[in-house]
Amino acid sequence: MRWAALALIAALLAILPWVGDDVMIQYGINALLVATLAQAWNIIGGFTGYASFGNSVFYGLGTYGTAIAMVQFGLPFGVGLALGGALGMLCALLLGLPILRLRGHYFAIATLGLSATMAAIVANLDIAGRNIGLILPLTRNDAMFYEASLALLAATTLTVIWLALSRFGMGLIAIREDEDAAAVMGVNTTFYKVVALVLSSFFTAVAGGIHAYWITFIDPASAFDLTLNVRMVIMAVFGGPGTVFGPLIGSFILSSVYDWLASSISTAAALLFGLVIVIAVVFMPRGLIDLGAGLRRVGWRYLLQNIRLHRI
C-alpha cells in the first residue's frame, strides 16, 4: 500500500509540467532541488551522524563544473552535468579522507570553512570568470528542468531507500550510534564514511548543475552560499534525519512556508528557520516522523516528555 501511494505521488508530480502554469512549474523546480539537497545531506548527516557543513562546496563545484563545461568548452548540458557531478565526488574523496577522521563539532567546524575557502579560490580563476561569474546559454524549457529535478530526487531517494534496507546502510547507522563499537564489530568506518560522503556529494553537485543551467548565471557568492547548507540541515532535521521520507516532508513543508512568507513578508521568511530550530529541538528533536510515531504511541504526553527533556 505504501509503495502504491508513493508511485501515485511520483506520477502526479511527473505530469505537473503539462497541467500546471509557469509559476507552479518554477516553484516545483526549486522545491524538488531543495528536497534533493536535504535528502543528499541525509546520507552523511542523518544515516552516518556527521553534521556536514561542506555540502555547499559540492553544490558550488557542481554548479561551476557544469557552467565551465558549457561556456568555456561548448559541451552539451548532459556532459557538463556529468563533469560537475564527477568534480563534486572527486572533492569529497580528496577531502573526506583527512576530514572524516574528525568527529562531532570538530568535523562541523572543519567543513564550515570549506565554502569560504573554495569561493575565494574560484573567484581568482580566469576559467571560472573570477568574481564576475559566468553566463550560461539561455534556454526556455522549464519542463525539462522540472523533469530533470524530479528524476534526480527520485534517484537520491532510491539510494536512501537502499541504505535503509542494506547492510551498508546498517553499517552507517552503527557508525552514527557508536563509531568505536562499530569498528570493533568489523565495520571499516573510514571506507563507509568516505562512500557516504561521495554519494552525498554526487547528488548535491548534480543539483547545483541543474540549477546553474536553469538560472543561466552563477558567481562565487551564490554558488558557495553557506546559508544553503544551513537550509539543507534544518529541512532534514525538521522532517526526520536518518529516515527515508523525513527530509522530503521537511523540505516540501518549509519550502512552501518560506516562499509564501518571502512573497509577503520578507523579514518573516528570514526569521523562519531560526524559529524552526527552536521548535524542532523542544518539541520534536528527532523530526516530524518521530513526532508522529510518538504521538501514536503515547499521545500528547510525548510532547511533554520532549519539553522536559530539552527544556531551556
Secondary structure by P-SEA (a helix, b strand, c coil): caaaaaaaaaaaaaaccccccaaaaaaaaaaaaaaaaaaaaaaccccccccccaaaaaaaaaaaaaaaaaacccccaaaaaaaaaaaaaaaaaaaaaccccccaaaaaaaacaaaaaaaaaaaacccccccccccccccccaaaaaaaaaaaaaaaaaaaaaaaccaaaaaaaaaaacaaaaaaaccaaaaaaaaaaaaaaaaaaaaaaaaaaaaccccccccccaaaaaaaaaaaaaaccccccaaaaaaaaaaaaaaaaaaccaaaaaaaaaaaaaaaaccccccaaaaaaaaaaccaaaaaaaaaaccc
